[in-house]
């Protein structure tokens, strides 16, 4: 064999080895390097990423809920929720125009027993929550529309109403509820409030400025066996009747109101509404109230509470209130624009937004609750809006949000 032939043979063998090496390298790279997210998505395997994330990673208080986590969260149908902004609430307008139950039409009977159709309609609105909800109620038109004006203009029809307002240690008396045989302190393992003043002073709230303020109305129609009304109707030219108020519910689960029957505020308020507000006569003329509910700022102060703990208590709160409300609206939390935890104030934007998202996902997984609920998110709007302090918004915020609620009535 000539030297030239031997050289050509050696070059051919080397080329084969090089080509084989390239293919082996590519194969090893595919095995050792995971495919990128786009390929995973195209293969329909993105669910595997969720399986790798534990509940702690998704929901735990200490875990940042950033855009990366949100990206692998299943999309939620938003036909029952909206984000409200002071200068942009068109989506919320459209949502509640279609979602709120209509007011109860009025029909009244004269003394002669003739059934007469009234041009008015009737509806009741209740706001339940902590100091942020109380400020919304007090510092907007809500208090005037639901409490003050109905007591003055006489347009509520055949009812007699009393105005109720309580100090921080008068809740039981304000609702006309008996006291428990023995007061039981809140259970820290169930993450029950109150934590501070109310935990050391039986039947008191932690919040010093969360006084309940509402109308308690009862039907004064004296109806005989034929259903004939014996009382006269009140005149009203506004075309509608509205009343309601604010009831203190500082925590998603708390023991500030205790009775011989129930040891939590949520159960006792629900029982009170069911028995006093929702009598057969009042349901016929008014229907059940629309309930606007929120919680979170006080719950976050409970020692050791995690996001799943809070969500579980919110579920308890809402399922307890569900039978006595016509419709429930969850009003999300506002938050300060401080990114770092301030001493004594852990309610950061990241934290409150994470809790709001977890509550929304819980509601999405509970068809019965979701079916009678709407959800309003306000945390993004609050980010750039003026604040009064670390927790509360500026007065103009509550004025605008309250006026928007009045527009729904």
C-alpha positions as CSV (number, residue, x, y, z in Angstrom):
1,X,0.0,0.0,0.0
2,X,1.4,3.4,-0.9
3,X,1.9,6.1,1.7
4,X,-0.8,8.2,0.0
5,X,-3.4,5.4,0.3
6,X,-2.5,4.8,3.9
7,X,-2.9,8.5,4.7
8,X,-6.3,8.7,3.0
9,X,-7.5,5.7,5.0
10,X,-6.5,7.3,8.3
11,X,-8.2,10.6,7.4
12,X,-11.4,8.7,6.6
13,X,-11.4,6.9,9.9
14,X,-10.8,10.2,11.8
15,X,-13.8,11.8,10.0
16,X,-16.1,9.0,11.1
17,X,-14.9,9.3,14.7
18,X,-15.5,13.1,14.6
19,X,-19.0,12.7,13.2
20,X,-19.9,10.0,15.8
21,X,-18.6,12.2,18.6
22,X,-20.8,15.2,17.5
23,X,-24.0,13.0,17.5
24,X,-23.1,11.5,20.9
25,X,-22.5,15.0,22.3
26,X,-25.9,16.2,21.1
27,X,-27.7,13.2,22.6
28,X,-26.0,13.7,25.9
29,X,-26.9,17.4,25.9
30,X,-30.5,16.6,25.4
31,X,-30.5,14.1,28.2
32,X,-28.6,16.3,30.7
33,X,-30.2,19.6,29.9
34,X,-33.9,20.1,30.5
35,X,-36.0,21.6,27.6
36,X,-36.9,25.2,27.8
37,X,-40.3,26.4,29.1
38,X,-41.6,27.1,25.6
39,X,-41.0,23.5,24.6
40,X,-42.6,22.3,27.8
41,X,-45.6,24.4,27.1
42,X,-45.9,23.1,23.5
43,X,-45.8,19.6,24.7
44,X,-48.6,20.2,27.2
45,X,-46.4,19.3,30.1
46,X,-46.6,22.6,32.0
47,X,-48.7,20.9,34.7
48,X,-45.6,19.0,35.8
49,X,-44.1,22.3,36.9
50,X,-47.1,22.9,39.3
51,X,-46.6,19.4,40.7
52,X,-43.1,20.2,41.6
53,X,-44.2,23.3,43.6
54,X,-45.3,22.4,47.1
55,X,-48.2,24.2,48.8
56,X,-45.6,26.0,51.0
57,X,-43.9,27.3,47.9
58,X,-47.1,28.6,46.4
59,X,-48.9,30.0,49.5
60,X,-46.5,30.4,52.4
61,X,-46.4,33.9,53.9
62,X,-42.6,34.0,53.8
63,X,-42.4,33.0,50.1
64,X,-42.4,35.9,47.6
65,X,-45.3,35.7,45.2
66,X,-43.7,37.2,42.2
67,X,-44.4,37.1,38.5
68,X,-42.7,33.7,38.1
69,X,-45.0,32.0,40.4
70,X,-48.0,33.7,38.9
71,X,-46.9,32.5,35.5
72,X,-47.4,28.9,36.4
73,X,-50.7,29.4,38.2
74,X,-53.7,28.2,36.2
75,X,-55.6,31.0,34.5
76,X,-58.7,32.0,36.5
77,X,-61.9,32.9,34.7
78,X,-62.6,36.5,35.7
79,X,-66.3,36.6,34.9
80,X,-67.0,37.1,38.6
81,X,-64.1,39.5,39.6
82,X,-62.6,42.8,38.6
83,X,-59.9,45.2,39.5
84,X,-61.2,48.6,40.7
85,X,-59.4,51.9,40.1
86,X,-60.7,55.3,41.1
87,X,-60.3,56.6,37.5
88,X,-61.1,53.3,35.7
89,X,-63.8,51.0,36.9
90,X,-65.7,50.3,33.7
91,X,-65.1,46.5,34.0
92,X,-66.4,46.6,37.5
93,X,-69.5,48.6,36.4
94,X,-70.2,46.0,33.7
95,X,-69.6,43.1,36.0
96,X,-72.0,44.2,38.8
97,X,-74.6,45.4,36.3
98,X,-74.9,41.8,35.2
99,X,-74.1,40.0,38.5
100,X,-75.9,41.7,41.3
101,X,-79.3,40.3,42.2
102,X,-82.1,42.7,41.4
103,X,-83.9,44.6,44.2
104,X,-87.1,43.1,45.6
105,X,-90.1,44.7,43.9
106,X,-92.7,46.1,46.3
107,X,-96.4,45.3,46.4
108,X,-98.6,46.6,49.1
109,X,-102.1,46.1,50.2
110,X,-104.5,48.9,51.2
111,X,-106.7,48.7,54.3
112,X,-109.5,47.4,52.1
113,X,-107.4,44.5,51.1
114,X,-106.7,45.6,47.5
115,X,-103.3,44.5,46.2
116,X,-101.5,47.6,45.0
117,X,-98.3,47.6,43.1
118,X,-95.7,50.0,44.5
119,X,-93.3,51.9,42.1
120,X,-90.5,51.4,44.7
121,X,-88.0,48.6,45.0
122,X,-86.2,47.5,48.1
123,X,-82.7,46.3,48.9
124,X,-80.4,46.1,52.0
125,X,-76.6,46.4,52.0
126,X,-74.3,45.3,54.8
127,X,-70.5,46.0,55.1
128,X,-68.6,43.7,57.4
129,X,-64.9,44.0,58.2
130,X,-62.2,45.8,60.1
131,X,-61.1,49.5,60.3
132,X,-60.5,49.7,56.6
133,X,-64.1,48.8,55.9
134,X,-65.3,51.0,58.7
135,X,-63.5,54.0,57.2
136,X,-65.0,53.2,53.8
137,X,-68.5,53.2,55.4
138,X,-67.9,56.4,57.5
139,X,-65.9,58.6,55.1
140,X,-68.1,58.2,52.1
141,X,-71.8,58.5,51.2
142,X,-72.5,55.0,52.4
143,X,-73.4,55.9,56.0
144,X,-75.8,58.6,54.8
145,X,-77.5,56.4,52.3
146,X,-77.8,53.3,54.4
147,X,-78.4,54.8,57.9
148,X,-79.0,58.5,58.2
149,X,-81.3,59.3,55.2
150,X,-83.6,56.3,55.7
151,X,-84.3,57.4,59.3
152,X,-85.2,60.9,58.1
153,X,-87.1,60.7,54.9
154,X,-89.6,58.0,55.9
155,X,-89.3,56.1,52.6
156,X,-88.8,52.6,54.0
157,X,-92.4,51.7,54.0
158,X,-94.1,49.4,56.5
159,X,-91.2,49.0,58.9
160,X,-90.1,50.3,62.2
161,X,-86.3,50.9,62.5
162,X,-83.8,51.5,65.3
163,X,-80.3,52.8,64.9
164,X,-77.6,50.7,66.5
165,X,-74.1,52.0,67.2
166,X,-71.7,50.3,69.7
167,X,-68.4,51.1,71.4
168,X,-65.6,48.5,71.3
169,X,-66.9,46.6,74.3
170,X,-70.7,46.8,73.6
171,X,-71.1,44.4,70.7
172,X,-73.3,41.8,72.5
173,X,-75.6,44.5,73.9
174,X,-75.7,46.3,70.5
175,X,-76.9,43.2,68.8
176,X,-79.2,42.3,71.6
177,X,-77.3,39.0,72.2
178,X,-76.9,37.2,75.5
179,X,-73.5,36.7,77.0
180,X,-71.9,33.3,77.1
181,X,-72.0,31.4,80.5
182,X,-68.2,31.6,80.5
183,X,-66.0,33.7,78.2
184,X,-63.5,31.6,76.2
185,X,-60.2,33.1,75.1
186,X,-59.3,32.9,71.4
187,X,-57.6,29.7,70.3
188,X,-54.1,30.6,68.9
189,X,-53.9,27.2,67.2
190,X,-57.0,28.1,65.1
191,X,-55.6,31.6,64.5
192,X,-58.6,33.3,66.1
193,X,-58.7,36.9,67.0
194,X,-58.6,39.1,68.9
195,X,-54.9,39.4,69.7
196,X,-54.4,42.5,71.9
197,X,-57.0,44.5,73.8
198,X,-59.8,42.1,73.0
199,X,-57.8,39.1,74.1
200,X,-57.4,40.6,77.6
201,X,-60.8,42.2,77.8
202,X,-63.8,39.9,77.3
203,X,-66.3,40.9,74.6
204,X,-64.2,43.7,73.3
205,X,-62.6,44.4,69.9
206,X,-58.9,45.1,69.3
207,X,-59.9,48.0,67.1
208,X,-60.9,51.1,68.9
209,X,-62.5,52.7,65.9
210,X,-64.6,49.9,64.4
211,X,-67.9,50.6,66.0
212,X,-70.9,48.8,64.5
213,X,-73.4,51.1,63.0
214,X,-76.5,49.9,61.3
215,X,-80.3,50.0,61.2
216,X,-82.4,47.2,62.6
217,X,-85.8,47.2,61.0
218,X,-88.8,45.0,61.6
219,X,-92.0,44.8,59.7
220,X,-95.0,46.5,61.2
221,X,-97.5,45.0,58.8
222,X,-100.2,43.4,60.8
223,X,-101.3,40.6,58.6
224,X,-104.4,38.5,59.2
225,X,-105.1,35.0,57.8
226,X,-105.9,36.4,54.3
227,X,-102.6,38.3,54.1
228,X,-104.3,41.6,54.3
229,X,-102.1,44.5,55.5
230,X,-103.6,46.7,58.1
231,X,-101.1,49.5,58.1
232,X,-100.6,52.5,55.9
233,X,-97.8,52.8,53.5
234,X,-95.2,55.6,53.7
235,X,-94.6,57.8,50.7
236,X,-91.2,58.0,49.0
237,X,-90.4,59.8,45.8
238,X,-86.9,58.4,45.2
239,X,-88.1,55.2,43.4
240,X,-86.2,52.9,45.7
241,X,-85.7,52.0,49.3
242,X,-82.3,51.2,50.8
243,X,-80.9,50.6,54.2
244,X,-78.2,48.7,56.0
245,X,-75.0,49.5,57.8
246,X,-71.6,48.3,59.0
247,X,-71.0,45.4,61.4
248,X,-67.6,44.8,63.0
249,X,-65.9,41.6,61.9
250,X,-62.2,42.3,62.6
251,X,-60.8,38.9,61.7
252,X,-61.7,36.1,59.4
253,X,-62.4,34.1,62.6
254,X,-62.7,35.7,66.0
255,X,-64.3,35.4,69.4
256,X,-65.2,39.0,70.2
257,X,-68.9,38.2,70.3
258,X,-69.7,35.1,72.3
259,X,-73.1,33.7,73.3
260,X,-74.3,30.5,75.0
261,X,-75.0,29.2,71.4
262,X,-71.9,30.2,69.5
263,X,-68.3,31.2,70.4
264,X,-67.3,33.1,67.3
265,X,-68.3,36.5,66.0
266,X,-69.0,35.1,62.6
267,X,-71.6,32.5,63.8
268,X,-73.3,35.0,66.1
269,X,-73.7,37.7,63.5
270,X,-75.0,35.2,61.0
271,X,-77.5,33.9,63.5
272,X,-78.5,37.5,64.3
273,X,-79.1,38.4,60.7
274,X,-81.0,35.2,60.0
275,X,-83.4,35.6,63.0
276,X,-83.8,39.4,63.2
277,X,-83.2,40.7,59.6
278,X,-84.4,37.8,57.6
279,X,-87.9,37.2,59.1
280,X,-90.5,35.9,56.6
281,X,-92.1,39.3,56.4
282,X,-88.8,41.1,55.8
283,X,-87.7,38.6,53.2
284,X,-90.9,39.0,51.3
285,X,-90.5,42.8,51.2
286,X,-86.7,43.2,51.1
287,X,-85.0,39.9,50.3
288,X,-81.7,39.0,52.0
289,X,-79.0,41.7,52.3
290,X,-76.1,42.0,50.0
291,X,-72.9,41.5,52.1
292,X,-69.6,43.2,51.4
293,X,-66.9,41.4,53.4
294,X,-63.2,41.8,53.8
295,X,-60.4,40.7,56.2
296,X,-56.7,40.4,56.4
297,X,-55.0,43.4,58.0
298,X,-55.7,42.2,61.6
299,X,-55.3,38.5,60.8
300,X,-51.7,39.1,59.6
301,X,-50.8,40.1,63.2
302,X,-51.7,36.7,64.6
303,X,-48.6,34.8,65.7
304,X,-47.5,32.1,63.3
305,X,-50.3,32.5,60.8
306,X,-49.6,31.3,57.2
307,X,-51.5,31.9,54.0
308,X,-53.3,28.5,54.2
309,X,-54.4,29.3,57.8
310,X,-55.8,32.6,56.7
311,X,-57.5,31.1,53.6
312,X,-59.1,28.4,55.8
313,X,-60.5,31.0,58.2
314,X,-61.8,33.0,55.2
315,X,-63.6,29.9,54.0
316,X,-65.2,29.5,57.5
317,X,-66.2,33.2,57.5
318,X,-67.8,33.0,54.1
319,X,-69.6,29.7,54.4
320,X,-71.0,30.9,57.8
321,X,-72.4,34.1,56.2
322,X,-73.5,32.4,53.0
323,X,-77.0,31.3,54.1
324,X,-78.0,34.8,55.3
325,X,-76.8,36.9,52.4
326,X,-78.4,37.3,48.9
327,X,-75.0,37.9,47.4
328,X,-71.5,38.3,48.8
329,X,-68.8,40.6,47.6
330,X,-65.2,40.0,48.7
331,X,-63.4,43.4,48.9
332,X,-59.7,42.8,48.6
333,X,-57.1,44.5,50.8
334,X,-55.4,47.8,50.2
335,X,-51.7,47.9,51.1
336,X,-49.0,50.4,51.6
337,X,-46.4,50.9,48.9
338,X,-43.6,50.0,51.2
339,X,-41.8,46.9,49.9
340,X,-40.0,46.1,53.2
341,X,-41.7,45.1,56.5
342,X,-42.0,48.0,58.8
343,X,-41.6,47.3,62.5
344,X,-45.1,46.3,63.8
345,X,-46.6,46.5,60.3
346,X,-46.2,43.4,58.2
347,X,-48.9,44.4,55.7
348,X,-46.7,45.0,52.7
349,X,-47.9,45.2,49.1
350,X,-46.4,41.8,48.4
351,X,-47.9,40.2,51.4
352,X,-51.5,41.5,51.0
353,X,-51.4,40.8,47.2
354,X,-50.4,37.2,48.0
355,X,-53.2,36.7,50.5
356,X,-55.7,38.2,48.1
357,X,-54.6,35.9,45.3
358,X,-54.8,32.9,47.6
359,X,-58.4,33.8,48.7
360,X,-59.4,34.2,45.1
361,X,-58.0,30.8,44.2
362,X,-59.8,29.2,47.1
363,X,-63.1,30.7,45.9
364,X,-62.4,29.5,42.4
365,X,-62.1,25.9,43.8
366,X,-65.4,26.2,45.7
367,X,-68.3,26.3,43.1
368,X,-71.0,26.9,45.7
369,X,-69.3,29.9,47.2
370,X,-68.1,31.3,43.8
371,X,-71.7,31.0,42.5
372,X,-73.0,33.6,44.9
373,X,-69.9,35.8,45.2
374,X,-68.1,38.6,43.3
375,X,-64.5,39.7,43.9
376,X,-63.1,43.2,43.8
377,X,-59.4,43.7,43.8
378,X,-58.1,47.1,44.9
379,X,-54.5,46.4,45.9
380,X,-52.9,47.6,42.6
381,X,-55.0,50.8,42.7
382,X,-53.9,51.5,46.2
383,X,-50.2,51.2,45.3
384,X,-50.0,54.7,43.9
385,X,-52.9,56.3,45.8
386,X,-52.2,58.6,48.8
387,X,-52.2,56.8,52.2
388,X,-53.2,58.2,55.6
389,X,-50.8,55.8,57.4
390,X,-49.2,52.5,56.9
391,X,-52.6,50.7,56.9
392,X,-55.3,53.2,55.9
393,X,-55.9,55.0,52.7
394,X,-56.4,58.8,52.2
395,X,-60.0,60.0,52.8
396,X,-60.5,60.7,49.1
397,X,-60.0,57.0,48.4
398,X,-62.8,56.0,50.7
399,X,-65.0,58.7,49.4
400,X,-64.6,57.6,45.8
401,X,-64.9,53.9,46.5
402,X,-67.9,54.5,48.7
403,X,-69.6,56.6,46.0
404,X,-69.0,53.8,43.5
405,X,-70.8,51.4,45.8
406,X,-73.7,53.8,46.1
407,X,-73.9,53.9,42.3
408,X,-74.6,50.1,42.4
409,X,-77.5,50.6,44.7
